[in-house]
Amino acid sequence: GSDAALRERYRNPFGSARTGILLEDMDALAGNIAFKHSDDNNPSTRPLLLVTASVDQIKMEKPIVLEEDMELSGKVAWVGRSSMRIRMQFTQGGSKVMGAAFTFVARDRNTSKSTPINPLMPISEEEKRHYDECEQSSKLQKELRQRTPEQRLE
């Protein structure tokens, strides 16, 4: 990118991008997005405790060119009762170079039990499609968790 010192922070000993640092950045911004979505805009309410439960669908779409600036963005794609899925992506020159999906769970700060979060109302066709994909994935994950270890291997 345009900042030489920052570029070196992201360069591994072999000259390519340090994927772990990129995932840390994705997680940090995903956490901010999750926090903003769960905020009730009431300054007297204690904020929820949001925890990264999983990261999946990590995909390197194109090689990352460290000499070019990158943009990190994300949005809430799905919300359950106490969990939400945030889709994140890095782009360079308008093209997606890396993406991942982060699942956050909401916990009550006093009891550590799951707690409800604000629902999501998808509007655009793309948002509805992402929501439906995440809904199916969530159902599959719940089914897998209910299986015994032996059943999971089948």
ZIURTA-V476120 format. One record per run of one state. SS is the DSSP state (a for helix, b for strand, c for the rest). FROM is the first residue (numbers start at 1). LEN is the number of residues. If there is no record, write none. Layout:
[[SS FROM LEN] [SS FROM LEN]]
This chain:
[[c 1 3] [a 4 6] [c 10 1] [b 11 1] [c 12 5] [b 17 1] [c 18 1] [a 19 20] [c 39 10] [b 49 12] [c 61 10] [b 71 9] [c 80 3] [b 83 10] [c 93 2] [b 95 13] [c 108 6] [b 114 1] [c 115 10] [a 125 22] [c 147 2] [a 149 5] [c 154 1]]
